[in-house]
């Protein structure tokens, strides 16, 4: 093989990028093979045929050089190679994965992984997360390793509907090994965590909880989260806020509340948080939200525009590090406490801010509650069944039912 021909081949290789771009937006959509890749293969085949046909034994040696020149660098999997950690980020394409694996020396070349990724239909199911892999894998074995769930580092934590921030901070601190104080400090600036400042605007002219200890309440969406190793308190909270905003956007929560309820999204979020805290069953959440709206905005409760819910008192107790109380044990002094900014017995309107972190059903209920005239609700049995009433006579009836079933037992309620 002449030096001139070999130099020409090398120059051709330099003109063509050996790694194709695979920006598909999200893993799961298979990229098209690049024209440069097909052209390079055709060029190699043509040159090989020319060499074999015209140069005999010397041609075979030349062909070997051409083959090696155009071959994709790939490891032969090493059984005892070092263990490495690789993060596949949300929305990664095949090319993104290839770059991450190459940087960690899992694969010898990005193209080796991409070729294997394209050949394996299951590769589209590779999800985001942190994976423990071995260095020096073939492209094929790297794909298989990412598909093996045993290689995924999982630190799953379930945040349930109705939990409040202080409970979430305690759980995250225990599971992630991060001081609770780090979460408390990060939560002081919800806007820095991704909550748009306009979420704290109210149309009822009342102050919001933005500058208080409860500023982040309502924005930590209940779900199962998988946190990467070495996650910080700030990043963990940002992930939960991001989930809340994604759900709110999917529900079209902001626009629908503005247009249909004629209130701010923040006020609707507060209503959702109260409904979540007061309801034992999902079916009641929308109906409870309607009672709140009838009292606060529609003026259907002639005594005041207040809510009168014990869950708000209990929320204030939790923020102070105290245990919540059964309704039968809440004191009159606590009901009349003027220092409680979440008191809904002596202060009209929605509370200062959300009193829990509501789930999707509660958000839907606050966004689109049933059209009823009810202004009272109360738990009427030990199973959590809710009773409703549109007037004082109806309220006395459900109150009597609650007392008979030993839900309410105090003389103030059942005397």
C-alpha positions, 0 to 999 in steps of 0.5 A: 500500500503506497504511503500516498494512498495511506496518507489520503485515507488518514486525511479523509478520516480527519475530515469526517467526525468519527462520533455521530451526534445523537441529540434526540431530546430524551432517551427513548427516541432512536436517532437516525444513523448519520450520513457521515457514518454510512459514507465512511463505511462505503469508503472503507469498503471501496478502498478495501476492494481496490486494494484486494483486487489490484495489489495481491498480498500487499493489498491484504496488508493494506486492507488490514491497515484500512480496516483498523483505521475505520474500526470503532474502538471497543473494549473486550470486557474485563472481568476484574475491572474497577468499579465506577459510578455514572449518573444518567441525567433526566432526558439523556439521549443515547449520545449523552449516555455515551459521553458520560460512560466514556468520561468514566472509562466504562467504554473505550469510545462513544461510538462503541456504546452508540452502536450497541445502543442502537442495536438493542431495542430495550435500550430506549427504556434506560432511565435516569439515575446513578449506576454502579458499573465496571470500567472497561466494558464493551459497548454491548455489555455497557448497554446491558449493565444499564438495563440491569436494575441491580446496578442502579443506586436507589435511595428512594424516599416516599413523601406521603400526602399531607405531610408538613415541611418539618416532618419531611425535613426530619425524614429526609435528614434521617434517610439521607444523612443530612442535618435537619438544619440544612433543610430548614436553612434552604427552605427559608428562600423558596424562590431560590429553590425554584418556586416562582415569586408570583406564586405567593401573590394573593388576591384577598389582600392578606399577607402570604407566608413567604417570609415565615417558617412555613414559606415552602409549605405546599410546594413539596409534592408528595411522591417517591423520590430517588436522590443521587448519592451526595445530594445536598439539602438544597438540591433535594428540595429543588427536586421536589419543588420541580415535581410540584411545578410539573404537576401544577403545569400538567393540571393547568392549575394556575390558569384554571384557578384564575379563570374559574375560581377567580382567586389566586393560585396561592389561595387555591393551594391553601384550600387544597392543603386544608382539604388534604389535612381534613379529609380521610378519603379522596372523594371528600377533598373537592367537597371540603374545598367547596365548603371553604370557598362558600365560607370565605368568598361566597359569604354563605356563612353569616357568622363570619368569613372564617374557616374554623378548622382544627387542622390549622391549629395543629399545623401551628403546633407542629411548626413549634415542635409540638405534637398535634392534638385530637379535636377533643383535646384542643383548648379554648385558649388555643382556639382563641390564640391571637398569636397563632398566624394560622388561626382560622377561628378568629381570623377571616379568610384563608390562613397565612399559607398552606398547612400541608403538602397536598397531593394531586387529588387535593389540587384537583379538588381545589381547582374544580370543586363540586357545586354545592351550597354546603358551609359545614363539614365534620367527621361523623364516624371512626372510619373518617366518613364526612358529614356536610350541612348547608345550615345550622339545623343540618350542622346540629344533625351531623354534630349529633351523629359525630357525638353518637359515634364517639368522634367528638366527646367533649361537653362543649361539643356534645353537651 
